[in-house]
Amino acid sequence: MSTSEVLGNSKSIAWLKASPFFAIQVAAVAGIFWFGWSWSGALLAVALYYVRMFGVTGAYHRYFSHRTYRTSRVFQFLLALLAMTSVQKGVLWWASHHRTHHRNSDQPNDVHSVLQDGFWWSHVGWIVSRRYDATDLSKVKDLARFPELRFLDRFHVLPPIAYATGLYLLGGSWALFWGFFVSTTLLWHGTFTINSLTHVFGSQRYVTTDNSRNHLLLALITMGEGWHNNHHYYQRSVNQGFFWWEIDPTYYVLRVLSWVGLVWDLHTPPPHVLHSNRIGSNAPQVVVSEPLPSPSIVETPAE
């Protein structure tokens, strides 16, 4: 086995590539002492956190990874641009690794299992490691057929640079600091809680093959992603809050977008899915999960 193959299979950090990841977080903390605390700055950081969190949850996750709704090719491109301002690598990279996670959730080949590899790895380690640096296009053939998505994935630094530059031009170093450095640091760790915490804390409603759980606080932090047991039970659902009391802002935004015709065919769980396979009940045990898109079949997720 070559040295590159050994490094590619290791859990070692790719320090050169990961240096911006760590530098942004150091700058976010150090900048508080440089610029001083600002309530308006904090408000900007939180507002842009949730705008870009929707890019992660509504685009990266519920559209590109699970295809829980349909949209046009133009809006698909815009969703990818928004998602990539989150600075979580490329759209194909994100979707391919997430599909791998679901196929092996909490098993030895899971990309980021807290049960298998601990908190550090599931929260941060995996995304900066050499092991998962490459994009496996065989898992996202349905998406890789679009040249514009391949371009964005290859040059994934461009949307974050454009986003940061725009903030600086509009509001100077103050807007750049709060809207990019602070907001991005919060966004990263908000996103990562789904990998590290929702497989440990919370309640379980449905029988699944992993330790996924539902947690209200994590749902609020991540615009609805905290209903993780629901999601792992029925991955094809566009709404992860299955009942009215399970707050799911990502779904609410997608519903509004459907009203104006930007997205359509939002897939929600049918009644027999909602009321089957419940833990500790006499509910019927039936097979309800729909498989992820097969990488061997080229489908058209956008029109």
Secondary structure as GFF3:
##gff-version 3
##sequence-region A 1 303
A	DSSP	alpha_helix	3	8	.	.	.	ID=ss1
A	DSSP	alpha_helix	15	35	.	.	.	ID=ss2
A	DSSP	alpha_helix	39	54	.	.	.	ID=ss3
A	DSSP	pi_helix	55	65	.	.	.	ID=ss4
A	DSSP	beta_strand	70	71	.	.	.	ID=ss5
A	DSSP	alpha_helix	73	84	.	.	.	ID=ss6
A	DSSP	alpha_helix	91	103	.	.	.	ID=ss7
A	DSSP	alpha_helix	114	123	.	.	.	ID=ss8
A	DSSP	three_ten_helix	125	128	.	.	.	ID=ss9
A	DSSP	three_ten_helix	137	139	.	.	.	ID=ss10
A	DSSP	alpha_helix	141	144	.	.	.	ID=ss11
A	DSSP	alpha_helix	147	154	.	.	.	ID=ss12
A	DSSP	alpha_helix	158	176	.	.	.	ID=ss13
A	DSSP	pi_helix	177	182	.	.	.	ID=ss14
A	DSSP	alpha_helix	183	196	.	.	.	ID=ss15
A	DSSP	alpha_helix	216	221	.	.	.	ID=ss16
A	DSSP	alpha_helix	228	233	.	.	.	ID=ss17
A	DSSP	alpha_helix	249	259	.	.	.	ID=ss18
A	DSSP	beta_strand	263	264	.	.	.	ID=ss19
A	DSSP	alpha_helix	271	274	.	.	.	ID=ss20
###
